[in-house]
Amino acid sequence: MKEGKKPIILLTEDELSLQEVIMDCLLSVGFEVLCARSYDEAIMYLGQAHSISFLWLDHYLIDEKTGLDILSYVRASDKWSNLSVFVVSNTFNPEVKAEYLNLGIHQHYDKAASRLDLIVNDLQKLVFSPVI
């Protein structure tokens, strides 16, 4: 990452109040944040952005598509296929979790059982740690 340039996170979360809390937390530790609540919004940002450091995915979104649909798009893309991904969601079964893992997510968190500060701390370690 270039010196002085903030890493950009694409945050997909359908619950607006929760999206705002997550965004504030990410901004406070030095990230730029693009927010999407639907598949179409996320795909729009992926099409327009020159650089995204990380994808934060919720499973259920405000439209009929899910975080899994976004991840499938990302993995099929030449530009974004290696993008690191955290899935942070309350609702999905073991089969759906296995689909995410098969598509190469970095980590999965149960929203209800995970503290936001610890998820963000894991994200900081991943994004800001130098590659050896």
Secondary structure, 3 states (H helix, E strand, C coil): CCCCCCCEEEEECCCHHHHHHHHHHHHHCCCEEEEECCHHHHHHHHHHCCCCCEEEECCECCCCCEHHHHHHHHHHCCCCCCCEEEEEECCCCHHHHHHHHHCCCCEEEEHHHCCHHHHHHHHHHHHHCCCC
